[in-house]
Structure formats: C-alpha cells, structure tokens
Amino acid sequence: MPTFESESTTALALCRWLARSALSVALQGSRWAFPCIETIHLLGLVAFGGALLAFTLHILGVFLPRRRAVDVLRDLKPMIAGGLIALFSSGFLLFAAGPLRFYANVAFRTKLLLIVCGMSFGICTWWAARREPPARAASAALTAVAALTAIFWFGAGIAGRMIGLL
C-alpha cells in the first residue's frame, strides 16, 4: 500500500518531468503565453461562474422561479460545459508553465481539493435536479446541494486567486 510520502514523491517526480518537457519550456520562455492563457482561464471562469450563479439563484427562487430546475440546468449546459472546458484546458497549461512552483503552493492544493468537491457536488446537483418534481419550489435537499456546490466552486476561485499571493 503506498504511503503519503511515496505519493508525494511520485507527484513531485511528475512535476519535475513536466517542468523539463518541451511544453513547459516553451511556456516559460514565452512573454505572452501565460497572460493569454490566463485570460482564457478567466473567461472560462466568468462563463462557468455566471451559469453556476444563475442556477443557484434559480434554486433559491430568485432567478426564473416558475421554471423547473432541470429546464434551467439544460439551458445553462452550454455555458457550463464551455466554461469547464476553458477552465480545465487553460488550467493545465497554466500549471505546465510552472509545475514545481505550483506543487508546493498550499493555495493550489486547496484549489484542487475544492474543485474535486465542487465537481462531486455538481454531479449530485445535476442528479437531484433531474429527479425534482415539477413543483415550483426546489426541495430542501436540492437547495442545500446547490448551495454547497456554489460554495466549493467560489472557494476554488478564491484559492486560485491566492496562488499568486502565496
């Protein structure tokens, strides 16, 4: 059974390998790559965060209160998917630009944990919304799961902002 120490060593070795890769070297040597990729990352955050906020406000009864949660979620799916694709692809490139710097950063590790939690609760939200009866008000369970999903994702955004400060 692997220990935490061996897992950390494996992750560190992977980060060292990535830091020596042609992709990482090219990103580190470019004056414009990081700011351009970061712009795409922020645009993905705006698309995804805006859709998440709209859905959470819907669940709380503030935004489109007469529509079913599953219908609102279906309409927001392109923004959610596009935002996630932009976030994950640009996030990987940002990480590749300095993997050893990110490896030891507590805010980066916190962000990854919050992303996993946000994805997990997001799947639960999607599942609960699909099973929601066509009543006007969302159930307490759906409201709680949607609120927790939003908290995890906004926490990931805050942790992401803190990466550069730590």
Secondary structure, 3 states (H helix, E strand, C coil): CCCHHHHHHHHHHHHHHHHHCHHHHHHHHCCCHHHHHHHHHHHHHHHHHHHHHHHHHHHCCCCCCCCCHHHHHHHHHHHHHHHHHHHHHHHHHHHHCCHHHHHCCHHHHHHHHHHHHHHHHHHHHHHHHHCCCCCCCCCHHHHHHHHHHHHHHHHHHHHHHHHCCC
